[in-house]
Amino acid sequence: MLTRWGETLDKQQVLQEYPRPQLVRESFYNLNGLWDYAITASDACPGAWDGQILVPFSPEAPLSGVGKTLRPGQVLWYRRPLPLKKRAGMRTLLHFGAVDQRAWVYVNGLLAGTHTGGYTAFTLDITKLLREGENTLTVAVRDDTDTVPLARGKQKTKRGGIWYTPQSGIWQTVWAELVPERYIGSLLFTPELPEGRIRWQVFSAAPQGAKVSVCYQGEPVAEGGTDADGCGSAVIAPEQLHLWTPETPELYDVTVTLGADTVKSYFAMRTVGTGQDAAGHPCLLLNGEPYFHHGVLDQGYWPDGLYTAPSDEALIYDIQLMKRLGFNMLRKHIKIEPMRWYYHCDRLGMLVWQDMPSGGGRYNLLTISAPLITGIHLKDSHYRLFARTDPDGRDSFRQELEEMIRQLQNCPCIVLWVPFNEGWGQFNARQVTGILRRMDATRLIDQASGWFDQGGGDVYSMHNYFYPLKMRKHRRVTALTEYGGIAYPMPGHCTHEKSYGYGTAESREDLTARYRQLQLETVLPQLQKGLSALVYTQVSDVEEEINGIFTYDREEVKPDETAVREINAALAAEFARCTRKKP
C-alpha cells in the first residue's frame, strides 16, 4: 500500500527540506537518495553489494526498494560517495537524524564514530578524515529489535496486534554542513512569564560574546549577548509580547552570531504548569490559565515508509487534519519524530505530549495486562517483573532519555514528557522523574502512563478501553491518556487480514454514533469532576490495529468529520464552563 505522497516520490529529491529548523545554517548538503547496501552475517565489510537502497527509508519499508528484514545478529551496510571537500578554517559535520539501533560510521575506511540508540540524532566531525579527490561514506548497522534491551518502541520481530513491523537502519535524513572552527552547537530558550523575559543559552566550546537578535514578524523586539557560560536574556516590551497557544501559535525569530558562525532559530513565549480550576480540581495550565488538552494518540507509522513519512507534506497533513477535527494535542506515542515534525507543530499550533520509546527485555504479558483485569499494582523496583534485570539496559535507557530531552528541549510545542507506558520496560519511575526534573523544569511529566503509577509526576494517568469510567480525587491532575480505539475496517484500506481494536463498528455511521456516545455520555460528565486531559486512540490505522480516525493510507476519515468537530467543540465548551471562574 502506497500513500499519495509515496506514489509521487522523486528518488532524486527525497526529503530535501532543511532537517533541523530549530538551528539553521546556510551551508547544507543533503545526503538522502540511492546508496549501495548489503546485509551480511558478520562485521566484515562486504566484498560485493546487494543493490541500492533509497535512504532514509529502512530496508523493511516498501519505499526503500529493498523489501528485506534485518534479523538479529545480521549487519546492514550502506555506502555512497561523499562529495565534500576540505576548506581552510572550516569544519565538516556529518549529521544523522536517526539510525536504528547501533551504528558505526566510516569515512574512507576509517572509523568516524559510533552511536547507540535508534531514535536520537547524532553528529560526527569528519574534517580530519576527508581527503582531496574522492571520499566514501560507509555505515554499518545492527538492529536486534526486541532481543536486546535498547529502545524499540512498538517494533517486534514477530509483529501482530498492537506490535508492528520492525524497521532498521537509517530512517531519518543524513546531511552535512560546514561550520567555522568556533561554532554554535545548540541553543536553548526559556520563556519567563509574566516578566516577559526570554532567557537563552548558547552551547559552544567558547560561547562568550555571542550576539542574539530577536524579531517578531520581521520587526526587532529585543537583543542581547552571552556570558562565559553562554547565558543571556532580554525583556520583551508588553506591546510586543505575543503568547503562544494552539489557537495563536505566535513565534519569534532569532539570529545568533558567534564569531564567524551565524544561525537562525525561533522560540515561543508560553509556559505550562498545574493549578486549580474554579471548583478546586487540579488542572493543567497554559500561560497561567486552565487549558483543556484534547489529544489523539499518534504512532507515526506509514504503510510505505514505516517510521519515515514519505514527504514533508505528509507530516503536515496529519497535524492539520487533527486540528481541523478540533483536537489541540498529539501524544507522540513510543517514537521520536524528525525535527521538522516538531517545527510544524510549533508553527501550526499543536501541543505535544512526548513519549520515551520503550525498551527492556521481552515484556511479561501477565505483568503488562493484569491491571486491565485485576487492578493489580506493582512497585517498579521489581526489575524481573518489568523485564529490566539488565543493569546495562537501564543505563542505556537513561542515556537515550537524556539524549531525547537535549534534542527536543527547544521545541515550544512539547509540554509534557512520558517516560513509561503501561509497564513496558518500566523501572524506578520516581528516579527517572528526578532526571527529567533536573534536565527540564519547564515541562510537566506523566510518570507512568496507564498503570503502575508510582505516585510521582504531575499527572495521574488512566487508560480505559473496557470498563465504566470512574473519577477519583487526586492531588495530581487527572488525565485519560488512552481510551476509545474503536475499530472500523474500512473496505479497500486495510493492509492485513487480521484486525485489532477495542470494539468494532460496522459502518461509518456506526463509528460516528459510537464516538458521539463515548465522548458525550461517558467522557463529558467527568469534566465536571476534574478530568483535565484526553488522549483518544488513535490518529491513523497501523497495520492490524484499525482503530484510527483515518485509514492507514490517509485517504479516508472514517467517522463523519462534521460530527467529530461538533462533538469535540462540545467537550471544549464543557471544560471551559467547568473551569471558568465565577464572577
N, C-alpha and C positions, 0 to 999 in steps of 0.2 A: 504494500500500500504506500503510495506517494502522496504527499500533500501538494497543494497548488504551487508552493514555493520550491519543493523538490523537483516537480515536473519541469520547471523553467530554469533550473540551476545551471549556471555557466561555469564549467570546470576551470576556466581560466580566470574567473573573478569570484572566488569563494570567500565569503565573509571578509570583504576588503575594508570595512569600516575601521577607524581607529579603535583599538580594543580596550583602551583604558581612559575613558572620558574624565575621570577624576584627576588625572595628571597628564596633560597633553604637551607634546613637543612637536615641532615641525618636522624633525627627522624621524622617518618611519619607513621600514621596509617589511612588507607583509610576505611571509614565507608559506602561506597556505597554497594548496594546489596539489599536483601529482608528484608523489615521492615513490621511489623504489621501496619494496617491502619484502620481507621473508619471515617465516615462522620456523624456528629451529627448536631442537630438543636440548641444546647446550648453549653455553655462554660464548662460544666461539663465533666470531663474525662470519657470516655466511660467505661461501665462495661463489655462490650463484643466488640470484634473486627470483622470487616467485612471480613478480609482476609489479603493478603500480597500485597505489592506494591514494584516494583523494583525502588529503589532510584538510580540516581537522575531524573527519568522521572516523570513528573506530571501525575495525575490520568487521565487526558484527553488524554494523549499520548498513542498510541497502545502499545509501548514497556513497559509501566508501568505494564501491565497485569490487569488493573482495568477497564478502559473504562467508567468512570463516570465523570460528570462535576460538579465541586464545584459551587454552586449557591450563590449569595449574601445573607449574613446572616447565612450561614452554616459554620461549623468548620471542618477542615480536621486535623485529629490526626495521628501522627506517633509514633511508639515505637520500640525499639530494645535494646538488651543487649549492654552494654558499656564495652568492655574487656580492661579496663585501670586500672592501679594501681598507688597509690601514690608512689613517690620516693623522698627521703630526699634531700632537696636542689634544687628541680626541681618544675616547674610549668607545669600544663597541660592546653593547649589551645585548644579549640574546634572551628573549622572554618566552616562556611557555605559560599559556593560560591555565592548563591542567593536563596532567598525564596520569593515567590510572594504571597501576598503583605505584610502582617503583621505576625510576628512570635513570639511565646512565647516558650522558651526552658527551660525544666525541667530536672534535674539530681536527680534521686532517689526521685522524687516527689517534689523537692524544685526548685523554680524559679531561673535559672541561669542568665537569661537576656531576653530582648526583642529587636526586630528590626522592623522598618517600612521602606518599600521601596523594591520593588520586583526585583531590578536589581543589587544591590550592595552587596559586600561581608561584612560579619561581623564576629567578633571573640569574644569569651567569655572565661574568665579564670574560669575553673571549679574545680580548685585544692581543695578548701575547701569543695566542695560538694561530692567528691569521698570518698568512704568508703572501708574498707577491704572486700574482697569477691566479691559478685556480685553487679554490678551497672546497672542502667537502664536509658536510654535516651528517653525522650518523647518530642515531638514537636507539638504545636497547631498552626494552620494557618487559617487566614481569608483572603479571596480574593474577594473583591466586584467589581473588574474589573472596568467598566465604570460608576458605580453608586456612586463612591467616586472620589475625585479629585487627588488621588495618580497616579503616573506614571503607564501607562499601555501599551504604545506603540500602536500597531495596533490590540490589542485584543479587542473584543467586545462581549457582552453577546448574541447578535443576529448577528452572522457573516454573511458575504456576500460581494462580490465585492472586494474592497481593504481592508476590515476589516476581521480579521481572527479569527479562533477558539481560545477562551480564554484558557489559561493554568494556573495552580495554584500550590502552594506548593513548595516543594524543587525541583529545576530544575538544580542545579549545584552541584558539588562534596561536600560531607561532609567529613571532615577529622580532625585528631587531631595530635598534636605534643608536645613533651616535650622540655622545654626551661629552662635555669638557672633562678635564681631569678632576675638577671640583664641581660636583653636580648634586642636584636635589634628588634624594632617594624616594621620599614620600612626604605627604602633607597631612595634617590633622587640624580640623576646625571644630571648635567647641562654642556653641552659642550660649549666651547667658541672658536670660530674661528675668525681671523686667528692665534690667540696666541697659539693655540694647547693646550689649558688648559682644564682640566676636573675638575669641581667642584663637591663636593659631600656633602651630609648631611645625617648623621645617626640619626634616631629618636629613642630615648630611654629615660627612666626615668633619666638616668645618662649617657649621650653619650660621655663625655670627655674621651680621651685616647684610642679610637678605632684605630686599625691598618688596613690600606687599601692597598692591593696589586693588581696591575693591570698587566694583561698578554695579549699578542696577540699571538694566535696560540701556546700557551704553553711557550712563552718566556717573561720574566719580562720586562716591559717597564716603570713602574712608581710605586711609593709608597708614603705613607704619613699617616697622622693621623687626629684627630679631636680635636677641641677646646671645650670650655664649652657649646657651642651651638650645638655641633655635626658637625661642618663645617670643611672643609679642601679642599685642591686642589693639583694638580700636573700638571706639563707641560710634554707633550709627545714630544719627540725629533722629528724633521721634518722627519727623515728617518723612523720613526716608526709610523708616522701619516697616518692613512688609513680612508678615508671618506666613510660614509655610503650613498649609493644611492640604488634605486631598482635594478640597474644593478650590483652594487658591494655592497652587504649587509654585510659590514665588522662589526664585533662585537668584543669588548674587554671583556675578562673575569675578574671578580673581586672577591677577597676574602676579607671579612671584619671580623675582630675579635674584640670582646668587652668582656674582661674578659674571662669567660668560654664559651661564645657563639661565634660560627663561622657560617657565612652564605656565600653563593656564589650567585653572580649576574652577570650582564653584562651591558654594555652601548654601545652607538654608537657615533662617532664624526660626527655630522650633525647639520646644522642649517636651519631654514626656515624663510622666510620673504617675503617682497614685494619690487619691484623696477620698473624699466622701461626697456622695450626691446629696440632694436636698432631704432625702429621707434617712441619711446617716449610713447608707450602704457604701462599702469600699468600691471605688470605681477607678477606671483609667482616665488619666488627664492628658490632654494635648494643649500645650501653651497655657497651662494652668486651669483649663476648663474641662468638665466631664465630656468625654468623647466616646462614641459608640464604635467599637472595632467590629465591623461586619465583614467577615472574610470568607475565603474559599481555600481549601487545601490545594496546593499547586505542586505537582510532582515533576513537571518539566520534562516529560518524555514525548518523543516524536516517533511515528511509525517508520519514517525513512532515515532519521538521524539519531534515534535513541536519545542519548543525553544532549546531542548537539542539534539545536534548531537549524533548519536549512537556510535561514536568512535572518537578517536584522528585522525585516518587515514581519517575519513570523513571530519573533519575540514580542514585538509591539502589538501584534494582533491579539494575543492572549490577554495582555494587560488592558487594552482598550475595550475589549468585549466585556470583561468583568466590570469595568467602570460603567459601561453602557447599561449593564443589568442592575446597577445600583449597589455594587459592592465597593468598599473602600480599603480593603486589606487582603493581602495574599499571604498565607503561611507557606513559605518555601520549604517543602517537606523533604527532609533527608537528602538534600542536594545543595550545592553551591553553584550558582549560575555564573556565566561570563559577566564581566563588569559592566557591559553595555546594558544588560537586563536591569541592573540596579539603577543605572543612569536613566533609563526610560521610566522606571517607577518614580524616580526623583522629579523628572520634568513633567510627567503626566499626572502625578498626584496619586500615588498608591502606597499605603502603609505596607510594611513587610515585617512579618514575624519570621526570623531566620532560624531554621533547624541546623544543628550539627549533624552531619551524616553519621549514622550509627556504625559500630564495628563490634569487635569482640569475637568470641568463639561462636560455634553454631548454636543458635538460640534453643533453649529448652522450651518446647511447645507448652508444657504444663505451666511453666513459670509465666510466660507471656500471655497465656489465655485464661488462666484460672480466675483472675479478677473479674472477667466477664460473667462468670457463673457463681462464684462464691464470695466475691468481695474481699478476698484474702489480701492482707497487706504484709509485705516483707521489707526488712531493712536491706538496703543495697550494699551493705558491708559483707553480705554472704556471696562472695565472688563466684562460687561454684554454681549457685542457682541462677546467676545472671550471666554465665559464660564469660567471666572476667578473671579467671585464675592466673592468666599470664601477666606478670608484672611489666614485661616489656610492652605488651599490648596496651596496658593502662597508660604507660609513659607515652606511647605513640598517640593515643587519644588526646592527651593533654597537649602534646606538641601540635597536632593537627588543629585542635581547638584554638590555640593561641595564634596559629597562622591565619585561621579564618577571621578572628577578631581583627588582627592587624590589617588584613586585606580589605575588609568591609567596613571598618570603623568610620570611614569618611563618607558614607552613603546616608544622606538625611532620611531616606525612606525607611531604613531599618529602625524599628522602635523597640524590638524585643528579641532576646536570644532564647532558643530552646535547645539545651544541651542533650536531653534524653527524651525518648519517645517509647511509651508502653513497655519499658523494661528491656528494650533491645540493647544489650551491652551496657546497661546502666551500672554505675558504681560510684560510691562516695559523692552523691549528688550535692550534699551540703558543701563539701570541699571544692567541688568543681564550680559551684555558685560563687565561692570566695574568689576563685581565679577570675571569673567573669567580672565580679565587682571591682577587683583591683585593676583590671585592664580597661574596663569601661564602666564608669559610674554614672553615665548619662542615659543608659537604657535600662529597660525592665528585663526580668528573667522569668520564664516559665520553667521551673527547675526540672520537672518530670511530667511531661505531657501525657495525660491519660490516666495512669495509675502508678502505684508505688511512690506516691508523694512522700517526701521526707521532711515536710514541714518548713521548707525554706523557699526562697524566691519571692516574687511579688504576686504570683497568680496561683490560685487553687484551680487546677486544670481537670476537666472532666471529658471523657469520651463516652458517648452513649449512642448506640445503634439499635438496641433491642428492648430496653426497659422504659417504663414511665420516668420522665424527667423530674427529679426531686431536687429542690434547692435547700441548702443548709447554710446557716450563718457561719461566715469565716472572717478571720481578721484580715485575710488577704482578698484581693479581687477574685471574684468567681467568673470563670470563663468556660464556655462549652467549646472545647478546642477540636473536637471531631464529632460529627453527627450527620444524619441524613444518609448519604451514599445509596440512594435509590437507583437500582439498575434498570436500564431500558436498552435492550439490544436492538438498535435501530437497523432495519434491513439494509444491506449493502454497505454498511460502515463498520463492520466488526472484522477483526483480524484473526480471531481464534474461534473454534467451535464451542469450547467451554466458555462459561461466563461466570462472573463473580460480582456480588453486590450485597446490599443489606435490604432485602425486599426487592421485588421485581414488578415494574409497571408493564402493562400490556400495550400501551399506546402513548402517543404524545399527550393526549388529553388526560389519560390516567396518571401519567407522570406529573403533569401540571397540578392536577387535583391533589395528589399526594403531597407535593411540595407546599401547596396552599394550606392543607390541613396541618402538616407538620409545623410550619412556621407560625401560623396564626392561632392554632388551637393548643399547641404544645409549648412552643418557644416563647411567643409573645407574652403570655401571662407571667412567665418567670422574670421578665424585665422589671416588673413591679417589685420583685423580691431581691433585686440587686445583681442580676445577671448582666455582665458588662461587656462581654465579647463573644462572638460566634465564629466558628470555622466550619462551613459546610463542606462535605466531601462529595465531589471534588471538581476541579476545573474541567478536565477532559477525561475521557476513557483512556485507559492504559492497558493494552493487550487484553487479557481476560477480564480485567476489572472494568466493567462497563457502567460505572455509576457517575460518569461525568455529566456536567451541564451541557457540554457539546461533545461531538464524536471525536475519536482519536485522530481522524484526518482533518479536523477543524472545519468541516463542511456544513454541519448541521447543528444548530442549537436545539437541544432535544425538548425541553419544555417550552411553552409559549412565552416569548420574550416580553410581551406587554404585561402579561400576568405576573411574571417574575419581578419586573420593575415595580409594579404596583404593590406587590407583597413586601418587597424589600423596603419600599418607601413607608409602608405601614409600620414595619419594625423600627425604622429610624425615628418616625414620629412618636411612637410609644416610648422609646428610650428618652427622647427629648422631654416628653411630658413627665416621665417619672423622675428625671434628674433636675428638672427646672426648679430654680429657687423660687420660693413663694414670695410675693410682693410684701 
